[in-house]
Amino acid sequence: MAEESLSERLERVRERIGRACARSGRNPADVKLLAVTKVFPAEVILEAYAAGLREFGENYVQEMERKAAAVAGLGGARFHLIGHLQSNKTKKAAELFASVDTVDSVKLARRLDAEGRPLDVMIEVKLSAEEAKSGADAAEVPAIVEAIRASANLRLTGMMTVPPWSEDAETARPYFATLRELAAKHGVTELSMGMSNDLEVAIEEGATWVRVGTALFGRRRKP
Ligand SMILES: *Cc1c(COP(=O)(O)O)cnc(C)c1O
């Protein structure tokens, strides 16, 4: 069987988004697609841009740094950091990304603000008890919201969460619903939740961003 092209895979992802929106009475224009290009070379970003994608997610500051020159000419392309940010990398992050979607502490918010560049941010919330995962505890969220709103350079656009991995997308539903409620409580409108295997459930629960890697670009090889 011939390998599917990126534009064919993109069409299928858009169909999935469209069906989930239709089921839940939502407008597909309210669900933005973040193309997750981590591990893939810069050429894949160029190809995705040519296919019409403009919003990209990368997980590592250093990897973005390596790709930055190759993608510098892509007018209107915006890069989001969706991996954990160490506080000693805030300078580079503020230079390389239009949005840092993984702010998970007051300290990190203050450091990013101190870099002196206008930057969109989301708060990453950890809603499961998993040890390894990054993200703020729900109890820390009010202080982080306050720190961002009091900052000079950061604009709080949304909240992001990554539920525990499961084959069964339904297991993610309560985490998505909890993020929606938490964001509403703080007047935060964008919800980044849902990936290749569970984007439908996320959309049903109110996602305004879905972060899709595998369904667009195929399986990632270990770097
Ligand atoms: C890798 C990654 C994704 C994309 O996951 P897929 O299952 O490949 O769609 C989304 N969000 C985050 C935070 C990721 O690290």
The ligand as a Tripos MOL2 file, in Angstrom:
@<TRIPOS>MOLECULE
LIG
   15    15     1     0     0
SMALL
NO_CHARGES

@<TRIPOS>ATOM
      1 C1          4.0350   14.5310   21.3580 C.3       1 LIG1
      2 C2          2.9520   15.3270   21.9530 C.ar      1 LIG1
      3 C3          1.7200   15.4670   21.3070 C.ar      1 LIG1
      4 C4          1.3460   14.7510   20.0240 C.3       1 LIG1
      5 O1          1.0090   13.4390   20.3180 O.3       1 LIG1
      6 P1          0.4520   12.4320   19.1900 P.3       1 LIG1
      7 O2         -0.0960   11.3040   19.9780 O.co2     1 LIG1
      8 O3          1.6260   12.0530   18.3590 O.co2     1 LIG1
      9 O4         -0.5690   13.1690   18.4140 O.co2     1 LIG1
     10 C5          0.7800   16.3030   21.8950 C.ar      1 LIG1
     11 N1          1.0330   16.9410   23.0640 N.ar      1 LIG1
     12 C6          2.2020   16.8220   23.7120 C.ar      1 LIG1
     13 C7          2.4150   17.5420   24.9860 C.3       1 LIG1
     14 C8          3.1880   15.9920   23.1790 C.ar      1 LIG1
     15 O5          4.3420   15.8570   23.8510 O.3       1 LIG1
@<TRIPOS>BOND
     1     1     2 1
     2     2     3 ar
     3     2    14 ar
     4     3     4 1
     5     3    10 ar
     6     4     5 1
     7     5     6 1
     8     6     7 2
     9     6     8 1
    10     6     9 1
    11    10    11 ar
    12    11    12 ar
    13    12    13 1
    14    12    14 ar
    15    14    15 1
@<TRIPOS>SUBSTRUCTURE
     1 LIG1         1 GROUP 0 **** ****
